[in-house]
Amino acid sequence: MKLYCAVVDAETVRMFHEITKGTIKLNVLISYFYIKGNANKLTSLYRNMIDSLIMDSGAYSVAMGKSKISITEYKLYLRRYGHLFDHVFNLDDKFDNPEHNQRHQDYLQKDVARERWPIPVVHSEDDPEGEVQIYVDQGHDYVALGSLGKNRKFDADTVARIMEKFPDVKFHLFGNFDREILTKCKPYSADSATWGHKAGYGSLYYWDPDEKKEYSIYMEHRDTKQQPGQILYRELDSKLKVKFDKFLASTFGYDYARLLNDQTSMQIVNIYFFTQLESYINSLPAR
């Protein structure tokens, strides 16, 4: 399984590479919405710092009214530059209209070599298996699970049911690092910007290698509030706090004061956590 960190700025990749001294290559997703100013860095300048690089269509930004992306514009970009990415995704910009998204998929793959087809994205609330079957019948062996309709994410039971029905298909979980799904189903790949969102809320992820357990630690930033499930840094168990501080110092050269005043450093710590999570899940026996 590959966990892709969704980035909005290619410099995140460079900073992570420098801090970790090139010991880890990230899996990176960039949205077409953010591609301007980042494309050359990700596909050329920093490409040796990246394991796998994929591009989302920016459909979420369109669906949320943040941007307008035409299907012809997107196809033109894919025809010119799509080969620079390991995979690209359909412009599935109507989460409550699978038929519309299927028309976009058909248009994008028309007159395009099969190996360069975009990955289709499933959104059917009533019959997600049926929508997967449409794309399987077209010859797709890599399918993304976007949402169940407009407002509901895929749950573990639904993902498990779909993967059991289509054992030869690779599935990508869109915008979702749900731990139950990742550990129970182990999809081929998944992406999320959780690392950045959590840092924005003043929270760090920490993986305790002894307990094999994750913690969400709130660092008490001025403009944020403690969220449910977070542990306040100053209220950490003394043994856990020692381990956490040692981890920060030995891995990144960070201390509490640095993290309290530098959100970028918090983002680096959270990205590192997801590389650990990927390794841990991949080490689990198959179910």
C-alpha positions in Angstrom: 0.0 0.0 0.0 1.1 3.5 -0.8 0.0 6.5 1.2 0.2 9.7 -0.8 0.6 13.1 0.9 -1.4 15.7 -0.9 0.7 18.8 -1.2 0.0 22.4 -2.3 3.6 23.5 -2.5 6.5 21.6 -4.0 8.8 23.1 -1.4 7.3 20.8 1.2 9.0 17.9 -0.7 12.4 19.6 -0.7 12.2 20.6 3.0 11.2 17.0 4.0 14.1 15.6 1.9 16.6 18.0 3.5 15.4 17.4 7.1 15.4 13.6 6.7 18.7 13.7 4.8 17.2 11.9 1.8 16.5 8.7 3.7 12.8 8.6 2.7 11.2 9.2 -0.7 7.6 10.5 -0.4 4.6 9.4 -2.3 3.1 12.8 -3.5 -0.2 13.9 -4.9 -0.6 17.3 -6.4 -4.0 18.7 -7.5 -4.3 20.3 -10.9 -5.7 23.3 -9.0 -2.2 23.8 -7.5 -0.1 22.7 -10.4 0.9 26.2 -11.6 4.3 27.0 -10.2 4.8 23.5 -8.9 4.8 21.3 -12.0 8.5 21.7 -13.0 9.7 21.3 -9.5 7.8 18.1 -8.9 8.3 16.4 -12.3 11.9 17.4 -12.8 13.8 19.4 -10.2 12.7 17.4 -7.1 11.6 14.2 -8.9 14.5 12.2 -7.4 13.1 13.0 -3.9 9.8 11.4 -4.7 8.9 7.7 -5.0 5.5 8.0 -6.8 4.0 11.1 -8.1 0.3 11.4 -9.1 -2.0 14.2 -10.1 -5.5 14.8 -9.1 -7.8 16.7 -11.4 -8.8 19.4 -8.9 -12.4 18.1 -9.0 -12.8 18.8 -5.3 -11.9 22.5 -5.8 -14.4 22.7 -8.6 -17.1 20.9 -6.6 -16.6 23.4 -3.7 -16.8 26.4 -6.0 -13.1 27.3 -5.5 -12.2 27.0 -9.2 -13.5 26.4 -12.7 -11.7 23.7 -14.7 -13.0 22.8 -18.1 -12.8 19.2 -19.4 -11.1 20.4 -22.6 -8.5 22.4 -20.7 -7.7 19.4 -18.5 -7.5 17.0 -21.4 -5.1 19.3 -23.2 -2.9 19.4 -20.2 -2.9 15.6 -19.8 -2.0 15.2 -23.5 0.9 17.5 -23.1 2.2 16.6 -19.6 0.3 13.6 -18.3 3.3 11.3 -19.1 5.3 13.1 -16.4 3.1 11.6 -13.7 2.8 8.0 -12.6 -1.0 8.3 -12.7 -3.6 11.0 -13.2 -7.3 11.0 -12.2 -10.6 11.8 -13.9 -12.2 15.2 -13.6 -15.0 13.8 -11.4 -16.4 17.3 -10.5 -20.0 16.2 -9.7 -19.9 13.9 -6.7 -23.7 13.4 -6.9 -23.7 12.6 -10.6 -21.8 9.4 -11.5 -23.1 9.6 -15.1 -21.6 13.0 -15.6 -18.3 11.8 -14.3 -18.4 8.8 -16.6 -18.9 11.0 -19.6 -15.8 13.0 -18.5 -13.9 9.7 -18.2 -15.0 8.6 -21.7 -13.9 12.0 -23.1 -10.5 12.0 -21.5 -9.6 8.5 -22.6 -10.9 9.0 -26.2 -8.0 8.9 -28.7 -5.5 8.4 -25.8 -3.3 5.3 -25.4 -4.8 2.9 -22.8 -1.7 3.1 -20.6 -2.2 6.9 -20.3 -5.9 6.7 -19.4 -6.9 8.7 -16.3 -7.9 6.6 -13.2 -11.8 6.7 -12.9 -13.3 7.8 -9.6 -16.4 6.2 -8.2 -19.1 8.3 -6.4 -22.3 6.2 -6.7 -24.2 6.3 -3.5 -26.7 3.6 -4.5 -24.6 1.1 -6.4 -20.8 1.7 -6.1 -20.1 -1.9 -7.1 -22.1 -1.3 -10.3 -20.1 1.8 -11.1 -16.8 -0.1 -10.5 -18.1 -2.8 -12.9 -18.6 -0.2 -15.7 -14.9 0.7 -15.5 -13.7 -2.8 -15.1 -15.6 -3.7 -18.3 -13.8 -0.9 -20.1 -10.5 -2.5 -19.1 -9.5 -0.5 -16.0 -7.6 -2.3 -13.3 -7.0 0.7 -11.1 -10.1 2.5 -9.7 -10.4 5.3 -7.2 -13.1 5.4 -4.5 -14.1 9.0 -4.1 -17.4 9.3 -2.1 -20.8 7.7 -1.6 -22.7 10.6 -3.1 -22.0 14.2 -2.3 -21.5 14.1 1.4 -20.5 10.7 2.6 -17.1 9.1 2.6 -16.6 5.4 2.0 -16.7 3.3 5.1 -14.7 0.2 5.9 -17.5 -2.3 5.3 -18.3 -0.9 1.9 -14.6 -0.8 0.8 -14.1 -4.3 2.0 -17.2 -5.5 0.1 -16.0 -3.8 -3.1 -12.5 -5.2 -2.8 -13.8 -8.7 -2.2 -16.0 -8.5 -5.3 -13.1 -7.2 -7.5 -10.0 -8.9 -6.2 -8.0 -8.2 -9.3 -8.6 -4.4 -9.2 -6.2 -2.0 -7.5 -8.2 0.6 -5.5 -7.2 4.1 -4.5 -9.0 5.7 -1.5 -9.5 9.4 -2.3 -8.8 12.0 0.4 -9.2 9.5 3.2 -6.6 8.0 5.7 -9.3 6.4 7.8 -7.2 4.0 10.0 -9.9 1.3 10.1 -10.1 1.1 6.3 -6.3 1.2 5.9 -5.7 -1.6 8.3 -8.7 -3.7 7.6 -8.8 -3.4 3.8 -5.3 -2.3 2.9 -6.2 -0.7 -0.4 -3.5 -0.4 -3.1 -3.2 3.3 -2.4 -4.7 6.3 -0.6 -4.2 10.0 -0.3 -4.9 12.8 2.2 -3.8 16.3 3.3 -4.4 15.3 6.9 -0.8 16.0 7.8 -1.2 19.6 6.9 -4.6 20.1 8.4 -3.6 18.7 11.7 -0.5 20.9 11.8 -2.8 23.9 11.1 -4.8 22.9 14.2 -1.7 22.8 16.3 -1.5 19.0 16.4 1.3 16.5 15.9 1.0 12.8 15.2 3.4 10.6 17.1 3.9 6.8 16.6 5.1 5.0 19.7 7.2 2.1 18.4 7.0 0.2 21.7 3.2 0.4 22.1 2.6 0.3 18.3 0.1 3.1 18.9 -0.4 6.6 17.5 -1.0 9.7 19.5 -2.4 13.1 18.5 -0.6 15.7 20.6 -1.8 19.3 20.9 1.0 21.8 21.0 -1.2 24.7 22.3 -0.9 27.1 19.4 -2.3 30.6 20.0 -4.9 30.5 17.2 -6.2 27.0 17.6 -8.2 25.0 20.1 -7.7 21.5 21.5 -9.7 19.0 19.4 -11.3 15.8 20.6 -8.9 12.9 20.9 -5.8 15.2 21.3 -3.5 15.0 24.3 -2.1 18.2 25.6 1.7 18.3 25.3 2.2 19.5 28.9 -0.1 16.8 30.2 1.7 13.9 28.5 2.7 11.0 30.7 6.3 11.6 31.8 7.6 8.4 30.1 5.8 9.2 26.9 7.0 12.8 26.9 10.6 11.7 27.3 10.2 9.4 24.3 8.4 12.0 22.2 11.0 14.7 22.9 13.9 12.3 22.2 12.2 11.4 18.9 11.8 15.0 17.8 15.4 15.9 18.7 17.1 12.8 17.2 15.0 12.6 14.0 14.5 16.3 13.1 16.6 18.4 15.5 13.4 20.0 16.8 12.3 20.9 20.3 9.0 22.2 21.7 9.8 25.8 21.3 10.7 25.3 17.6 7.4 23.5 16.9 5.3 26.0 18.8 6.4 28.8 16.5 6.9 27.0 13.2 4.0 25.3 11.5 6.2 24.1 8.7 8.2 22.0 11.1 5.0 20.6 12.4 4.0 19.6 8.9 7.3 17.8 8.4 6.8 15.8 11.6 3.3 14.8 10.5 4.4 13.8 7.0 7.1 11.6 8.7 4.3 9.9 10.8 2.5 8.9 7.7 5.6 7.3 6.2 5.8 5.3 9.4 2.1 4.4 9.2 2.5 3.2 5.7 5.4 0.9 6.7 3.5 -0.4 9.7 0.4 -1.3 7.7 2.4 -2.9 5.0 4.1 -5.1 7.7 0.8 -6.4 8.9 -0.2 -9.9 7.8 -2.7 -10.2 5.0 -6.3 -10.8 6.2 
